[in-house]
Amino acid sequence: MTAPLTPPHQPPHDSAWPPPSPVPPAEDGGPGTATEIRQAAVVAAASGVAGALLGLLWLWLAPRVSLISDGKAVFLRNSEAESAIGADGTFVLLALGFGAVAAALVFLVHRRGGVALVLGLALGGILGSLLAWGVGVWFGGQSDVVAHAKAVGPKVPFDAPLGLGMGFAAMLAWPIAAMIIHLALTALFGPRDPEPEYDGTWPPQANPQAPQAPQAPQTPQPPQDPQS
């Protein structure tokens, strides 16, 4: 009678017993959603307040348009002057600078900031631009040009009120600059997610550090009788 040739049951070589426990997700140390929303609100409020400084700088640096009246109508004193375009250009350049500075400060303080901070920068840039425009218009001269011309008299030059010929388009310079600079800084200098380590086995295991179950020793088979 021959011995059974069926080898003893062995676990597959590519499986471990007990099965490896699932690896818990690694903590990236980033702030929670509520914290990000609070940080974004602070950034938006700070940017809005900084808009007052932008408005004062615009009021100080922007070239003024000189007007003159003949008693019937109001004309540009120098029709070839580029002062009207210069006021818009000054506002846009200042807004770009404020947006870049705001993005750099936010990145230095909150390196792990997410989408909420970028949205806070954009909203704060719009609020700051609106406040800057309001400050410039409020302190930039009398808005009623006809009444001002009558008050100073004919043939007397006076400054036109400060304003934006580009309208709302000029107010997008700050938020666009802030978002682009912040995204660029995050891409270049932001924290990186750790890459998984490869231990040389194939297929890769879910948890390379998990101990492998020892393989059961194989039972030697008795020699078979060639005459049986």
C-alpha positions as CSV (number, residue, x, y, z in Angstrom):
1,M,0.0,0.0,0.0
2,T,1.5,3.3,-1.0
3,A,1.5,6.4,1.1
4,P,-0.7,9.3,0.0
5,L,1.1,11.5,-2.4
6,T,-1.0,14.6,-1.6
7,P,1.4,17.1,0.0
8,P,0.2,18.7,3.2
9,H,-1.7,22.0,2.9
10,Q,0.6,25.0,2.9
11,P,-0.4,28.7,2.8
12,P,0.3,30.4,-0.4
13,H,3.8,32.0,-0.6
14,D,2.4,35.4,-1.4
15,S,0.1,35.6,1.5
16,A,0.8,36.4,5.1
17,W,-1.0,35.0,8.1
18,P,-2.3,36.5,10.1
19,P,-3.3,39.1,7.4
20,P,-1.6,42.5,7.8
21,S,-3.6,45.1,9.5
22,P,-4.6,48.0,7.4
23,V,-2.3,51.0,7.6
24,P,-4.1,54.0,9.1
25,P,-3.9,57.2,6.9
26,A,-0.9,59.3,7.8
27,E,-1.6,62.6,9.5
28,D,-0.4,65.5,7.3
29,G,-0.6,68.0,10.1
30,G,-2.9,70.3,8.1
31,P,-5.5,72.4,9.7
32,G,-9.1,71.3,9.9
33,T,-11.9,72.7,7.8
34,A,-13.2,75.0,10.6
35,T,-9.7,76.3,11.2
36,E,-9.1,77.0,7.5
37,I,-12.4,78.9,7.3
38,R,-11.4,81.1,10.3
39,Q,-8.0,81.7,8.7
40,A,-9.6,82.6,5.4
41,A,-11.9,85.1,7.1
42,V,-9.0,86.8,8.9
43,V,-7.1,87.0,5.6
44,A,-10.1,88.5,3.8
45,A,-10.6,91.1,6.6
46,A,-7.0,92.1,6.8
47,S,-6.8,92.5,3.0
48,G,-9.9,94.6,3.1
49,V,-8.5,96.9,5.7
50,A,-5.2,97.2,3.7
51,G,-7.3,98.6,0.9
52,A,-7.5,101.9,2.7
53,L,-3.7,102.2,2.4
54,L,-3.9,101.3,-1.3
55,G,-6.5,104.1,-1.7
56,L,-4.3,106.7,0.0
57,L,-1.3,105.6,-2.1
58,W,-3.3,105.8,-5.2
59,L,-4.6,109.3,-4.2
60,W,-1.0,110.4,-3.6
61,L,0.7,108.9,-6.7
62,A,-1.9,109.0,-9.4
63,P,-1.5,111.8,-11.9
64,R,-4.4,114.2,-12.0
65,V,-6.3,115.4,-15.1
66,S,-6.4,119.2,-15.5
67,L,-9.7,120.7,-16.7
68,I,-10.7,124.2,-17.8
69,S,-14.0,125.9,-18.5
70,D,-14.9,128.6,-20.9
71,G,-18.1,129.4,-19.0
72,K,-20.3,127.1,-21.2
73,A,-18.5,123.8,-21.3
74,V,-15.6,122.0,-19.6
75,F,-12.6,120.8,-21.6
76,L,-9.3,119.1,-21.0
77,R,-6.6,121.6,-20.5
78,N,-4.2,119.5,-22.4
79,S,-5.9,117.1,-24.8
80,E,-2.7,115.2,-25.4
81,A,-2.0,114.4,-21.8
82,E,-2.1,110.8,-20.6
83,S,-3.1,111.6,-17.1
84,A,-6.5,109.8,-17.4
85,I,-4.7,106.5,-18.4
86,G,-2.1,107.1,-15.7
87,A,-4.6,107.0,-12.9
88,D,-5.8,103.6,-14.0
89,G,-2.3,102.3,-14.5
90,T,-1.2,103.5,-11.1
91,F,-4.1,101.8,-9.4
92,V,-3.4,98.5,-11.2
93,L,0.3,98.5,-10.4
94,L,-0.4,99.2,-6.8
95,A,-3.0,96.5,-6.6
96,L,-0.7,94.0,-8.2
97,G,2.0,94.8,-5.6
98,F,-0.5,94.5,-2.7
99,G,-1.8,91.2,-4.0
100,A,1.8,89.8,-4.3
101,V,2.7,91.0,-0.7
102,A,-0.6,89.6,0.7
103,A,0.1,86.2,-0.9
104,A,3.6,86.0,0.3
105,L,2.6,86.9,3.9
106,V,-0.2,84.3,3.9
107,F,2.2,81.6,2.6
108,L,4.8,82.4,5.2
109,V,2.2,82.2,8.0
110,H,0.1,79.3,6.7
111,R,2.2,77.0,4.6
112,R,-0.3,74.2,4.8
113,G,-3.3,76.4,3.8
114,G,-5.8,75.0,1.4
115,V,-8.4,76.2,-1.0
116,A,-10.1,78.3,1.7
117,L,-7.1,80.5,2.1
118,V,-6.9,81.1,-1.7
119,L,-10.5,82.0,-1.7
120,G,-9.9,84.3,1.3
121,L,-7.1,86.0,-0.6
122,A,-9.4,86.5,-3.6
123,L,-12.3,87.9,-1.6
124,G,-10.0,90.1,0.4
125,G,-8.5,91.4,-2.7
126,I,-11.8,92.4,-4.1
127,L,-12.9,94.0,-0.8
128,G,-9.6,95.9,-0.6
129,S,-9.8,97.2,-4.1
130,L,-13.4,98.4,-3.5
131,L,-12.3,100.2,-0.4
132,A,-9.3,101.7,-2.2
133,W,-11.5,103.0,-5.0
134,G,-13.9,104.5,-2.5
135,V,-11.1,106.2,-0.6
136,G,-9.6,107.6,-3.8
137,V,-13.0,108.8,-5.1
138,W,-14.0,110.3,-1.7
139,F,-10.8,112.4,-1.3
140,G,-10.0,112.8,-4.9
141,G,-11.9,115.9,-5.6
142,Q,-15.5,117.1,-6.2
143,S,-17.5,114.7,-8.3
144,D,-19.7,117.3,-9.8
145,V,-17.4,118.8,-12.5
146,V,-19.9,121.4,-13.7
147,A,-20.5,122.8,-10.3
148,H,-16.7,122.8,-9.7
149,A,-16.1,124.7,-12.9
150,K,-18.7,127.3,-12.0
151,A,-17.2,127.7,-8.6
152,V,-13.7,128.4,-9.8
153,G,-14.8,130.5,-12.8
154,P,-14.0,130.4,-16.5
155,K,-10.4,130.1,-17.8
156,V,-9.3,128.8,-14.4
157,P,-7.8,125.3,-14.5
158,F,-8.8,122.8,-11.9
159,D,-8.3,119.0,-11.3
160,A,-10.8,116.5,-12.4
161,P,-12.1,114.1,-9.7
162,L,-10.0,110.9,-9.3
163,G,-11.7,107.8,-10.9
164,L,-11.1,104.6,-12.7
165,G,-11.8,104.5,-16.4
166,M,-11.4,100.7,-16.5
167,G,-14.1,100.2,-13.9
168,F,-14.4,96.9,-12.2
169,A,-11.7,95.3,-14.4
170,A,-9.0,97.3,-12.5
171,M,-10.2,95.8,-9.2
172,L,-9.4,92.3,-10.4
173,A,-5.7,93.0,-10.4
174,W,-5.3,92.4,-6.6
175,P,-7.1,89.1,-6.3
176,I,-5.6,87.6,-9.5
177,A,-2.1,88.5,-8.4
178,A,-2.7,87.1,-4.9
179,M,-4.0,83.8,-6.2
180,I,-1.3,83.3,-8.8
181,I,1.6,84.2,-6.4
182,H,0.2,82.0,-3.6
183,L,-0.3,79.0,-5.9
184,A,3.2,79.5,-7.3
185,L,4.8,79.6,-3.8
186,T,2.8,76.6,-2.7
187,A,3.9,74.6,-5.8
188,L,7.6,75.6,-5.4
189,F,8.1,75.6,-1.6
190,G,5.0,74.0,-0.1
191,P,5.2,70.7,1.9
192,R,5.3,67.5,0.0
193,D,3.5,64.2,0.7
194,P,5.9,61.4,1.6
195,E,6.3,58.8,-1.1
196,P,5.7,55.1,-0.2
197,E,8.8,53.1,0.3
198,Y,9.4,50.0,-1.9
199,D,10.8,47.0,0.0
200,G,11.8,45.0,-3.1
201,T,8.9,42.5,-3.0
202,W,6.3,42.0,-5.7
203,P,3.4,42.5,-5.5
204,P,3.9,45.4,-3.0
205,Q,2.4,44.6,0.4
206,A,-0.1,46.9,2.1
207,N,2.1,47.1,5.2
208,P,5.7,46.0,4.6
209,Q,6.5,46.4,8.3
210,A,4.0,43.8,9.3
211,P,5.6,40.5,10.6
212,Q,5.2,37.6,8.3
213,A,3.8,34.3,9.7
214,P,6.4,31.6,9.8
215,Q,6.0,28.9,7.1
216,A,5.0,25.4,8.4
217,P,7.9,23.0,7.9
218,Q,7.3,20.4,5.2
219,T,6.8,16.8,6.4
220,P,9.3,14.5,4.7
221,Q,7.5,11.8,2.6
222,P,8.5,8.1,3.2
223,P,10.2,6.5,0.2
224,Q,7.9,4.6,-2.1
225,D,8.3,0.9,-2.7
226,P,9.0,0.5,-6.4
227,Q,7.3,-3.0,-6.3
228,S,4.0,-1.8,-4.9
